Amino acid sequence: MIDSTTCAVCARTSEAYTCVGCMSRIRGLLAQMPEQYCFLAVSRQREQGGGSDGRSSTRLHAPAPGDEAVLNLLGPYARQNVTDAEDQVGPVPILAVLESWCQVVTEERGLTPVRVHVSSLTDRLLRHLPWIAEQAWIVDFELELRELMKAIKAITRTEPRRVPLPVPCPSCDMLTLVREDWSGWAAECLACSSVKLDERDYQALVQDIVSTVAITAKGQEI
């Protein structure tokens, strides 16, 4: 049994069942899903629509190697148990993974089911992530999301941007604050794993620094 001071996901020291770093990573995985789903749909449409050079879009050759993986990830999928002969081949569809976990949350929390749409499913999981992070199955949840995103990005070839911020970290005082796409945070420190700032806290930090600079400049003028 995992000690209460150890993160269930990464096994690092943590005051919570799931540490702040793992929570941030899971939140980022969920936040990326709707956009990555669109990237996959565009990839499929490009294959079906042909090139932009005026040539016929009728396929006269074998499909590209990634086509089957794209179709698997986009679905459709069987909502009932399948036989061994009909077992899933390739990556499990995105909606299948998200809906299965949403069903767990919906049933255990007594909620009204949401429609099977990538944005609706991810929104429900994001809203209940603090509760999910306290459940024993958080390890399986994180693993499935991570493996799903790995399969998606093997096709879309997209990575989140990491933008350096011109504000020192309030903990280590180093210029190591960044803003990363889909992380769910306005700023986080590359050196201090515990420093995760939402937009309100980040703006407050900026204002404090501006005020300090103004006071210092005024003192030098006197």
Secondary structure, 3 states (H helix, E strand, C coil): CCCCCECCCCCCECCCCCCHHHHHHHHHHHHHHHHHHHHHHHHHHHHHHCCCCCCCCCCCCCCCCCHHHHHHHHCCCCCCCCCHHHCCCCCCCHHHHHHHHHHHHHHHHCCCCCCCCHHHHHHHHHHCHHHHCCCCCHHHHHHHHHHHHHHHHHHHCCCCCEEECCCCCCCCCCCCEEEECCCCCCEEECCCCCCEECHHHHHHHHHHHHHHHHHHHHHHHC
